[in-house]
Amino acid sequence: MRAWLKIFLIGLALWAASVLVTIWTENSNLIPTVVLLGSFLVPVTFVVWAYTRERSSEVTVELLFKAFVIGGVLGVLGASILESYLQPSLIMYAGVGLIEEGVKLAALMLLTRGLRRHDVWDGVVLGATVGFGFAAFESAGYAFNALFTNEGLSVVQVVETEILRGVLAPVGHGLWTAIVGGVLFSAGGRLAGRVILAYLGVSLLHALWDSMSGLAIAITLLLTGQPWQFQLIRIGKVPGVTDGQVHLYTVLNWGGLIVISALALLWLRSISRRAR
């Protein structure tokens, strides 16, 4: 059995067992185990998959560990500090994309500055590792926040959050930083023009991803909105919606996420092909 699959299956079994025992015994001491296992399982699995696909003398296990932990922590800390200055608005999504992709790129450049050789696939692997480290620590935060509800602690909401973020993790932070990492290493590790363009490109994908729910709502209202709904919006009230609007919103939201993911995967595939 392949190493990445073995890690995933064992980790999934341990996470499921932790969830069941936590619910059965109502032992809150097990909640950190559920949060950490669920948040780190998919990111670690994909890092191992990328590392074992094509090994390189430059990419060591020690460097991968540094990229995942140090890169991930530096990324979430830097993003938290910078994003605290953003005000809620449509521009906020663009700001979040630029900030988070920027701090991940900075962390990747910091951790790989001493490499003697810059193979493009190595850049993809290390970029993905930094991105998945960021995603793991960020997901742990979301899972922790989901724990607290008006009715008390909710392990079910933690599980739902971790499943959703685990399913989406492969086409999120890890993918975007893998793209920038490949372009960065194609430029010899220097902040060349094509690296800046790649950074701006993935920041745009990131912003579109984060804002897709709002865009789906806006498009749904634009296509199917009724006069009474717009009147309520004008006076600051939330209008009711029809079943058809709910279905259209769902299609637009998930369809948009699929298109964004497909574009990013095609971009990464193009980079990987040139690397070979």
C-alpha positions in Angstrom: 0.0 0.0 0.0 1.3 3.5 -0.9 2.5 5.6 2.1 0.1 8.4 1.5 -2.9 6.1 1.4 -1.8 4.3 4.5 -1.4 7.6 6.4 -4.9 8.7 5.2 -6.6 5.5 6.2 -4.9 5.1 9.6 -5.5 8.8 10.3 -9.2 8.6 9.2 -9.7 5.6 11.5 -8.2 7.4 14.4 -10.2 10.5 13.8 -13.5 8.6 13.5 -12.6 6.6 16.7 -11.9 9.9 18.5 -15.2 11.4 17.4 -17.2 8.4 18.4 -15.5 8.1 21.8 -15.9 11.8 22.5 -19.6 11.7 21.7 -20.1 8.5 23.7 -18.2 9.5 26.8 -18.8 13.3 26.6 -15.2 13.7 27.5 -14.2 17.3 26.5 -10.5 16.4 27.0 -10.7 14.5 23.7 -11.9 17.5 21.7 -8.4 18.8 20.9 -7.6 15.3 19.5 -10.6 15.5 17.2 -9.8 19.0 16.1 -6.1 18.3 15.3 -6.6 14.9 13.6 -9.4 16.2 11.5 -7.7 19.5 10.5 -4.3 17.9 9.7 -5.3 14.6 8.1 -5.9 15.8 4.5 -3.1 18.4 4.3 -0.5 15.9 5.6 -1.8 13.2 3.3 -1.4 15.4 0.2 2.1 16.6 1.3 3.2 12.9 1.6 1.6 12.2 -1.8 3.5 15.0 -3.5 6.8 14.2 -1.8 6.7 10.5 -2.7 5.6 11.1 -6.3 9.1 12.4 -7.4 11.8 12.6 -4.7 14.5 15.1 -4.9 17.8 15.5 -3.0 16.9 19.1 -2.3 13.6 18.3 -0.7 14.3 16.5 2.5 11.9 15.4 5.2 13.4 18.0 7.5 12.7 20.8 5.0 9.1 19.5 4.4 8.5 19.6 8.2 9.8 23.2 8.4 7.8 24.2 5.4 4.6 22.7 6.8 4.9 23.9 10.4 7.0 27.1 10.2 5.5 28.1 6.9 2.0 27.4 8.1 2.3 29.2 11.4 4.1 32.2 9.9 1.4 32.3 7.3 -1.6 32.4 9.7 0.2 34.8 12.1 1.1 37.2 9.3 -2.4 37.0 7.7 -4.1 37.5 11.1 -2.1 40.7 11.8 -2.5 42.2 8.3 -6.2 41.2 7.9 -7.1 42.9 11.2 -6.8 46.2 9.4 -9.4 45.2 6.7 -12.9 46.5 7.0 -15.9 44.4 5.8 -16.6 45.2 2.2 -16.4 43.7 -1.3 -12.7 44.9 -1.5 -12.0 42.9 1.7 -12.0 39.6 -0.3 -9.3 41.0 -2.7 -7.3 42.1 0.4 -7.6 38.7 2.0 -6.4 37.0 -1.1 -3.4 39.3 -1.6 -2.4 39.1 2.1 -2.7 35.4 2.6 -1.0 34.5 -0.7 1.6 37.1 0.0 2.5 35.8 3.4 2.7 32.2 2.1 5.0 33.3 -0.7 7.2 35.2 1.8 7.4 32.1 4.1 8.3 29.9 1.1 11.0 32.3 0.0 12.4 32.5 3.5 12.5 28.7 4.0 14.0 27.9 0.6 16.6 30.7 0.3 19.5 28.4 0.9 18.8 25.8 -1.7 21.5 25.3 -4.3 19.2 24.0 -7.1 15.7 25.2 -8.0 13.8 22.4 -9.7 10.3 23.4 -10.7 8.7 20.3 -9.2 10.5 20.9 -5.9 9.0 24.4 -5.9 5.5 22.8 -6.5 6.0 20.4 -3.6 7.4 22.9 -1.2 4.8 25.5 -2.1 2.0 23.0 -1.6 3.6 22.0 1.8 3.5 25.7 3.0 0.0 26.0 1.7 -1.3 22.9 3.3 0.4 23.8 6.6 -1.5 27.1 6.4 -4.7 25.3 5.6 -4.2 22.8 8.5 -3.7 25.5 11.2 -6.5 27.6 9.7 -8.9 24.7 9.7 -8.1 23.9 13.3 -9.1 27.5 14.1 -12.4 27.1 12.2 -13.1 23.8 13.9 -12.4 25.2 17.3 -14.8 28.1 16.7 -17.5 25.7 15.4 -17.4 24.0 18.8 -19.1 26.8 20.6 -22.9 27.3 20.1 -25.7 28.9 22.0 -26.7 25.4 23.3 -23.2 24.7 24.5 -20.3 22.6 23.0 -21.2 20.9 19.7 -18.9 18.1 18.5 -21.3 17.6 15.6 -20.5 21.1 14.2 -16.8 20.4 14.6 -17.1 17.2 12.6 -19.2 19.0 9.9 -16.7 21.8 9.6 -13.7 19.4 9.4 -15.4 17.3 6.7 -16.3 20.3 4.6 -12.8 21.8 4.9 -11.1 18.5 4.4 -13.0 17.9 1.1 -12.1 21.4 -0.1 -8.5 21.4 1.1 -6.9 19.9 -2.0 -8.2 22.7 -4.2 -7.5 25.6 -1.8 -4.4 26.9 -0.1 -2.1 24.0 -1.0 -3.0 24.2 -4.7 -2.6 28.0 -4.9 0.8 28.1 -3.2 2.0 25.1 -5.3 1.4 27.2 -8.4 3.4 30.1 -7.0 6.1 27.8 -5.8 6.5 26.2 -9.2 6.8 29.6 -10.9 9.1 30.9 -8.2 11.5 28.0 -8.7 11.3 28.4 -12.5 12.7 31.9 -11.8 15.6 30.5 -9.7 14.0 31.4 -6.4 13.9 35.1 -7.3 11.0 37.5 -7.2 10.9 38.0 -10.9 8.0 39.5 -13.0 6.4 36.1 -13.7 6.4 35.3 -10.0 4.5 38.5 -9.2 2.0 37.8 -12.0 1.5 34.3 -10.6 1.0 35.7 -7.1 -1.6 38.2 -8.4 -3.3 35.4 -10.4 -3.7 33.0 -7.4 -4.7 36.0 -5.2 -7.5 36.6 -7.7 -8.6 32.9 -7.6 -8.4 33.1 -3.8 -10.6 36.2 -3.7 -13.1 34.7 -6.1 -13.3 31.5 -4.0 -13.9 33.4 -0.8 -16.5 35.7 -2.4 -18.4 33.0 -4.4 -21.2 32.8 -1.9 -21.9 36.5 -2.1 -21.5 36.5 -5.9 -24.0 33.6 -6.2 -26.5 35.6 -4.1 -26.0 38.7 -6.2 -26.4 36.8 -9.5 -29.4 34.9 -8.2 -31.1 38.2 -7.3 -30.1 39.8 -10.5 -31.6 36.9 -12.6 -34.7 36.1 -10.5 -35.2 38.9 -8.0 -38.7 40.2 -7.4 -39.6 43.9 -6.9 -40.7 43.3 -3.3 -37.3 41.7 -2.5 -35.4 44.7 -3.8 -37.7 47.0 -1.8 -36.8 45.2 1.4 -33.1 45.3 0.5 -33.3 49.0 0.0 -34.6 49.6 3.5 -32.0 47.3 5.0 -34.1 44.2 5.6 -33.3 40.6 4.5 -36.0 39.4 2.1 -37.4 35.9 2.0 -36.4 33.7 -0.9 -38.2 31.2 -3.1 -37.3 27.5 -3.5 -36.2 28.2 -7.1 -33.8 30.9 -5.9 -32.3 28.6 -3.3 -31.6 25.9 -5.9 -30.1 28.5 -8.3 -27.9 29.9 -5.6 -26.6 26.4 -4.8 -25.8 25.7 -8.4 -24.1 29.0 -8.9 -22.1 28.7 -5.7 -20.8 25.2 -6.2 -20.5 25.7 -9.9 -18.3 28.7 -9.3 -16.0 26.8 -6.9 -15.7 24.0 -9.4 -14.7 26.4 -12.2 -12.1 28.1 -9.9 -10.7 24.8 -8.9 -10.5 23.5 -12.5 -8.7 26.7 -13.6 -6.1 26.3 -10.8 -5.6 22.6 -11.6 -5.1 23.3 -15.3 -2.6 26.0 -14.4 -0.6 23.7 -12.1 -0.7 20.9 -14.7 0.8 23.3 -17.2 3.6 24.2 -14.8 4.3 20.5 -14.0 4.4 19.6 -17.7 7.0 22.3 -18.4 9.0 21.1 -15.4 9.3 17.6 -17.0 
